[in-house]
């Protein structure tokens, strides 16, 4: 009996020791650095933004390093826009404020650097703008038993064309963008309502226990619907999956999400059409 206990204790000690063995992971920033691109052009008339940064070491807890001094252009068969870095050394490049994308056009983003990143100085991406139907209207419905203080649901009324389409929904309260990060936007395909009238499908939610989502009578709520390409919607969905909570037992290891940037670049350049609708909260229906 004593011998059995001794063997068991020895096994446990060896197991614990093996589980605490130190492993040094070497991540060389200079060797593995890549460019990261965030950029879009839409049918909105505005200063369109392309943001350039570099990847960093895994354990660095600092903002991403901007990529400055690049030549950045967006072009199609009919248009050519050269972007200006504003402010200087920020890595943020803007078109003129009167620029807008045209439905049916295919747009090419081109980036030329002074120095190589990840073994390349030039990067490109292509995306096309598809047409979108105008939203008929939106409505707000209050669900008092959802959550601590209830939720408002943003309901959308629009005809969806009989084609395979992909949409992104963004919400505003009194002109302030609530879905202000990629983790908050709602991206979906049209599988459930393809070729039909949506008739009030829920496309956004305001948690009334959160101060930045709380709305009161008289507030203006705006919905923006963007028709994305399939690869753009898949990119956003995969990023949301990657940054959301995952059970360590069943999830895979974290990994960079593939985009549409050439020469090993990360990120995505998207082109899309957009439609808007606005409503004022008065006496919303309850459920």
N, C-alpha and C positions, 0 to 999 in steps of 0.2 A: 504493500500500500504506500509506504514511504517512497519506494523507488518510483512508482507511478506519479506521485505528486511532484517529485523532483524533476522528472522528465517534462511534465506539463508546465512547470514554472520556467524551466529552461527554454522551452518552445516559445512561451509568451514573451520572454525577454528578448529572444532572437527576432521575433516578429516585430516588436516595438522598435528595436534598433534598426531593422531593415526599413521601416516606414519613416524614419527620421533622417535617413541618409541625405546629405546635402548634395544638390545638383546645381551646378553653375551653368546658366544659359547665357551665351554670348550673342548679343544683338548689336551688330555694328551699324550705326546710323549711316556712316559715309558709304558703306557698301550696298545697303539695302534701301536707301532713301528713294521715294517715288513722288511724283507730282500728284496733287489731289485737286480736282476741278469740280467746282459747283457753278453751274450756269444754265440759263434759260433764255429763250426768246418766245414771246407770246403775241397774241393779237391785241393786247393792251398797248395803248400809246403811253410809253413811259421810258425812263432810263433803265435799260436792261443790264443786269449785273452778271459778271463772271468773276468768281473768287478763286485765287490760286494760292495754295499752301503746299508745304512739304510734309511728308510723313516724318515721325520722330521715333526715338527709342521707345520701346514698350513701357518702360517704367518712368518715363519723363512726365512729370505733372506740371506742364506748362502749356500755354496756348501754342497752337501750331505755327511754325515759322512761315511768314508770308513769302510768296515768290514775286519779287519786284522787278521792274524794268523789262517786262516781256512785251512783245508785239502780239496783240490779241485782236483778231478780226472775226466777224460773223458775216457770211455771204450766202447769196442764192443766185439763181440765174439772172434775177432782176435787181438785186440789192447788194450793196457792199458797205459794211459799217466797221470803222476802226474805233476800238474802245480806248478810253483814256484812264490811266490809273489815278484814282481819286479816293482819299488823299494820297500824296506821294508816299512810296514805300509801304503801302498798306496791303498790297496784293489784291486789291479790289478794283476791278476795271468796269467802266460804265460806257454805254452808248450815249448818244445825244438824247435829250428828253422827248423828242418828237418821233422816236423810232417805234415801229410796230411790225409784227410779222404778218404775212399774208397767207390766208388759207390756201392749201394746195402746194405751197412752196416747200422745198427741201433746203434746210439751212446747214451750212458747214461752219463749225468753229475751228479756227486755226490759231495755234499758240507757238510762237518762236521765242526761245530763251537765249540769253547771252552765254550761259554756261549749262552744261549737261546736268540733268537730274535722272538718275537711274539709267545712264548710258544713252540718253537721247536729248536733243535740243528742240525738236519739233513734235507737236502733238495735234491730232485732229479728232473730230467727232461729227457725226451727221444725224439729224433728226428732222422729221417732217410734220407740218401742221395739217391736221385733219379738221373738217368742218364740225361744228357743234350746233345743236338746236337751242334756240333761246328759251330760257326758263319762263314758264307761264307765271308762276308765283311760288311763294313759300309761306308756311304757316308755323305757328308755335303751339305745341301741346305740352301741358304740365302733368307730370306723373309724381304725385305727392308721396307715394310709397316707395319710390326708388331712392336709395341712399338715405343719408341723414336728414337732409332738408329738401329732398325732391330733385327732379331733373326736368329741364325743358328739352324737348325734342324738336329739332329743326326738320320740318317736313317739306319735301320738294315735289312740285307738280310740273312735269315736262314730258314731251313725247320723245321716246328713244328710237333712233332709226333701226331698221332691220339688218344691222351689220354688227360684227364683233367689235365692241367698243370698251374703252377703259377710262375711268373717270377719277379725278381727285376733287375732294370737297374741302373748302376752307371757310371758316366762319369769322365774322367780325361783330363786335359790340360797340356801337357809337363810333365807328371808324377805326377801332383798335383791333388788330388781328389777334384772335384768340389762339388759333392753330398756328403758332409762331415757330414751330420746329417740326422736323421731319417725323418725329415720334407722335405728333398730335394730328396730322392730316389723316383724312379718311380716304383710302384708295380702294376701288372695287371695279369688277367687270360688270357687264350688263346681262349676265346669264339668266337672272331671275325675271327680267322685264324686257328682254330684247324685242324690239319692234312694237312695244306697247306703251301705254300711258302709265307713268309711275304712280299717279294718284295719291301723293302724300307719303312717299317712302321716306323713312328716317335717314338722314345723312349727316347729322351733327347733334351734339348733346352738350348742355350746360349744367354742370353740377352746382347746385345752389348752396352747397356747403363751402365752395371755394370762392374767395372774394373776387378773383379776376374773371370768374365765369358768371357771377351773379347778375341777374337782370331784374329791372323793376318796370312797372308801367311807364310808358313814355320813352323807353330805350329803343334805339334803332338796331335791328339785327340784319346783317347782310350775308348772303351766301354767294360764294364764288365756285363755279363748277368749271373744271378744266378737262378737256379731252386729251388724254395722253396717248402716246404710242404704247404698244404692248411691252416692249423692253423697258420703257421708262417706269411703267406701273410695277413691273416685276422688280426693278431695282429698288424702288421705294419700299415695297413690301419686304424684300429681303433685308434691307437696312433696319426696318422696324423689328423684324424677327431677331436680328443680331443684337440689338441694343435692349430688347425687352428681357424680362426675367425668364430664365430657363432653369429647369431642374437639372442639377449636375449629373444625376443618375442616368438620364435619357438624352440629354443634349450633346451635340458634337462640340468639338473645340472651336473657339472663336476664330473667325477668318475674315479677310477682306472681301467685300462684296464686289463682284465683277460689274463694271459699268460699260460705257461705250467709248472710252478714251483710248486712243491708239498708243503704241510703243510702251505698254506697261503702265500707263497712267491709271490712277484710280478716280472714281467719281462719275458724274454723268452730266452731259449737256442735253437738255430737252427743248423741244419746240412743241407748242400746244395752242389751241384756241380756248377762249374763255367766255363764259356767260355769267351774268349777275342777276340777283333779285334781292329786294329789300322789303322788310315789313317792320311795323312799329308795334311793340307789345302794348296791348290795351286790356282786354278781358279774355285771356286765353282759356280755351276749353280745358277741362280737367279729366283725369282718369285715375 
